[in-house]
Amino acid sequence: MDSDPRAVLEERAREQLREVAAELEAIRFRLLGVYAALPVSPAERDPLREDDAMDAVTRMRAAIGCILEDRIAPAFRELQAAAGEP
């Protein structure tokens, strides 16, 4: 019995989406490692501090935090959903 070509293509696409999700998760862990390795700035320790100037480390930590929460986490969830994973 021949397999439905559409079903075969769909399953291949799901496999690829799962692979991309795994790669994205690996990137997430790499970014978390970079984030954890950077020292917490005085501005992060005391958010009420009146210092408007962000140093490079604070900018990097802020960028990583935003990328993780606003970009990578939603993309990962969407890929999992599209691949049919819980």
C-alpha atoms as one frame of an Amber mdcrd trajectory, in Angstrom:
protein
   0.000   0.000   0.000   1.352   3.409  -1.011   1.606   6.172   1.581  -0.260
   9.371   1.018   2.375  11.750  -0.447   0.814  14.669   1.391   1.048  12.836
   4.731   4.685  11.951   4.023   5.510  15.586   3.243   3.671  16.731   6.360
   5.608  14.322   8.577   8.922  15.430   7.035   7.987  19.042   7.700   7.112
  18.170  11.317  10.489  16.473  11.720  12.241  19.555  10.377  10.261  21.811
  12.707  11.270  19.626  15.652  14.910  19.898  14.573  14.674  23.683  14.280
  13.015  23.842  17.715  15.889  21.795  19.160  18.430  24.131  17.560  16.553
  27.139  18.907  16.564  25.593  22.369  20.328  25.113  22.099  20.700  28.794
  21.198  18.500  29.662  24.178  20.824  27.725  26.497  23.890  29.409  24.993
  22.336  32.825  25.577  21.436  31.876  29.145  25.080  30.917  29.670  26.303
  34.264  28.373  23.707  36.041  30.519  24.764  34.139  33.642  28.447  34.820
  32.995  27.941  38.579  32.875  28.052  40.365  36.218  24.906  41.988  37.538
  25.276  45.739  37.290  24.587  48.175  40.107  21.568  49.421  38.142  20.115
  45.900  38.102  20.791  45.396  41.808  19.109  48.713  42.659  16.384  49.540
  40.101  15.524  52.769  41.962  19.022  54.081  41.360  19.033  57.395  39.508
  21.743  56.483  36.992  20.452  56.765  33.426  23.653  55.590  31.780  23.674
  51.875  30.977  27.053  50.272  30.699  27.859  47.695  28.018  27.285  44.710
  30.309  23.866  45.999  31.375  22.911  46.568  27.732  24.022  43.035  26.834
  22.089  41.487  29.723  19.007  43.542  28.815  19.264  42.571  25.141  19.653
  38.876  25.976  16.710  39.005  28.387  14.482  40.636  25.785  15.545  38.234
  23.049  14.887  35.226  25.269  11.470  36.367  26.451  10.137  38.263  23.444
  11.589  36.313  20.541  12.999  32.888  21.327  10.419  31.636  23.837   7.428
  32.478  21.593   9.166  31.084  18.499   9.993  27.866  20.347   6.377  27.461
  21.490   5.059  28.127  17.978   7.443  25.596  16.435   6.462  22.956  18.976
   2.767  23.624  18.362   3.212  23.503  14.594   5.132  20.236  14.893   2.295
  18.812  16.954   4.210  18.594  20.229   2.686  19.434  23.622
